Amino acid sequence: MKIYSAILGIALVAVCVRSAISEDEIRENTAKGLRLLSLEEGVEPVWKTEDEKLDLLRAHIRFFDVTEVYDASTPIAAPALFAPLVAYSPPSHQTQVNGIIANISLTNMQSYLGSLTAFNNRYYRSQTGVDATNWIVKTVGDATVKAFAHSWVQSSIIARIPGTTNGPVTILGAHMDSINLSNPTSGRAPGADDDGSGSVNLIEAFRALLAAGFRPTTPVEFHWYSAEEAGLLGSQAIAKSYKSAGTQVKAMMELDMTAYVRPGTTEVIGLMPDYVDAGLNTFLGQIITAYSRLPFVTSPKCGYACSDHASWYNQGYPTSLPFEARYGDDNPTIHSSSDTTAVNGFSWSHTLEYTKIAVAFAYELGI
């Protein structure tokens, strides 16, 4: 009891010391083209121009762009304590899951990624970003797929497999946008690995599950986020909307970069240790052991605002992120015109393992 009280006290202090930014200030500064950025945990967000925002990205400084979701009542520190809705039991449906995995098509994945990388870029403020969204919606092609509109032109996408009950939802996410930091709006950004790879993992996992007649007990959702490269904008908006609506989330897993193996390194799956739930990470390790040919390792931390799972973590939901390698051994060509399938180290057999993981994660948690 003393431990929980101490944690609660820390959280209350974090709330109390926040100096509110008024709605009028947000409205006025946004009209001037300024953006409100959270650069560090526990520190108040600051206003930056769009050019300054891009300079931060070029300097490899990550941030949450909280302009759309700022709430003065929300602690500026990440949640100190999770209360997962379920105890994550070890995988127990190997026969069913392996049957679905056997029908995963690498040819499909190659075709999907060829289509995604054919767009000049998938930048969240470009028409080709909109076109990429429309392509994913059409390709997934299920009645439960819907666009989640934002104040910018590229929508996010939510594809839902309804459960037989209205229990807590299992979420699998990836970001569909891409960026060329030299010329974001019109520069070539194929984004084959970042995050075309995670996007096609989810497209094929969703297809394979539906083809098998998967009907979960609790709902399973597949998300493709807009504007991750601009400060996790899309995932923040959706995560906040779920929290505001009181939507319960059983687990959230992000797939962001799953196709690269640095030449000369051992092929592994890197489990991110930060902005994740420890129990869910343990369960994810069991999923990998049961359904993948690859071993997993604990990766070095990816750092502040490194991917969309952090948006859900900051809303108090249990999250995980299986990465393409140990952080630091990842693809060096991202955010440029060179992020293609031709890069030495891009591996179709490697990214295939993450589609298997996605299928197993959805099935084992949904049933």
Secondary structure, DSSP 8 states (H G I E B T S, - for coil): -HHHHHHHHHHHHHHHT-----HHHHHHHHHTT-EEEE-STTS--EEE-HHHHHHHHHTT---EE-TTT--TTS-SS--S----SS-------HHHHHHHHTT--HHHHHHHHHHHHHSS---TTSHHHHHHHHHHHHHH--TTEEEE--SSS--EEEEEE--SS---EEEEEEE-----TTSTTTS----IIIIIIHHHHHHHHHHHHHHTT---SS-EEEEEES-GGGTSHHHHHHHHHHHHHT--EEEEEE----SB--TTS---EEE--SSS-HHHHHHHHHHHHHH-SS-EEE-----TT-STHHHHHTTT--EE-EESSSTTSS-TTTTSTT-STTSTTB-HHHHHHHHHHHHHHHHHHH-
